[in-house]
Amino acid sequence: MDKGADRLAWTRNDALVAIGAAAVDLLGFSLGTRSEGMPLTLPAAGALVAAAMCLLARRRHPAAVLAVVLLLGVVPNLAIPDPSPRFPLGLAVALYSVVRFGRPAVAAAAVVLTVPLASAGQGGTPVPSGWSLVANAAATALVAGAALVINRWQREVAANQALQAERAVAEERRRIARELHDIVAHHITAMQLMAGGARANLAHDTGAAREALVTLEDSGRIALREMRQLLDVLRAGDEPDDTPPAPQPGVADLERIVTESRLAGTETEFTVDGAVRPLPPSVGLTLFRIVQEALTNTRKHAGRARAEVRLTYRPDEVCVEVCDDGAGAPPPLARPAAGTGYGLIGMHERVALQGGSLEAAARDGGGFRVAARLPVPAGRGGEGGERHR
């Protein structure tokens, strides 16, 4: 559904429902009157079509639509004095919409009033008969019950989706916390070694000791910053990870990811703009994960498309952009909307942790684009954690 259609008072689906209800009711009344030897009169046909066209507004004004449909339904009931009960499809859709979209009190009142009003005029008399009341009561209960079942099912689906999204966010935060833990542990270990080296050289080589202390100070600053980020993402009840720590990837590993993407069948181009400089390990890790997830999504949803990875160094920030042309995706295939996939949730979590911004959306000319901007003020370099080719 395009954005223009969403702004209309009715949608294409509503139009199809209205046309379908009009066609079914006209056909049903025509066959019914023919079997009884009574022609379908023009007023009756016009009332059926008008009632069906009212369904165009059933989402915004369900109660009003039901009231109009019930009033118009009296016309064919009086015009065609058929003693058999009738419950038009247009009336069923209008009642379903009230129970489906209306407030519970309004829905209950609609169900109670529909039974006698739908029976009015049937058999050629304004006062409904007992048989028509029973039949229309059964039809009303069936329609209302179906709407209630759909409502409950959709609430369960929405709750399940929200739960899955929360679990995905929690799992991504645990993963980020474990990765930051490894980075902090690396810096603390390096600080311990440098402190020992400074102590050993303090007596006979003050220059080496001074250099070690300066490096120790820089590593301590980085470790403190990473520790603060670690505390931001840690949550109570985190399960311990028994996996041995591994060196965390960074910007230097982007070429490896691009090479793997090419070997997997995706033609991938990698360019670096700006003056390359060392980055904090957590920033490099975030860039690596964004490129990794974006190229994985390209292989999943765009087939053998062409992708481009662009890394840009700027004075106060670093940017990464991953685009694909979507050429390998079949026309009916829809890419996930921005922010709906769990991979995109993870990207947003990582970028938000670094104080940056993320854009993920389909491109006008086809394909998909993921772009992230991470602030890295001058002087916030890494400590041996980033190797640049």
Secondary structure by P-SEA (a helix, b strand, c coil): cccccccccccaaaaaaaaaaaaaaaaaaaaaaaaacccccaaaaaaaaaaaaacccccccaaaaaaaaaaaaaaaaaaccccbbbbcaaaaaaaaaaaacccaaaaaaaaaaaaaaaaccccccccccaaaaaaaaaaaaaaaaaaaaaaaaaaaaaaaaaaaaaaaaaaaaaaaaaaaaaaaaaaaaaaaaaaaaaaaaccccaaaaaaaaaaaaaaaaaaaaaaaaaaaccccccccccccccccccccaaaaaaaaaaaaccbbbbbbccbbbbccaaaaaaaaaaaaaaaaaaaacccbbbbbbbbbbcccbbbbbbbbcccccccccccccccccaaaaaaaaaaaaacbbbbbbbcccbbbbbbbbbbbccccccccccccc
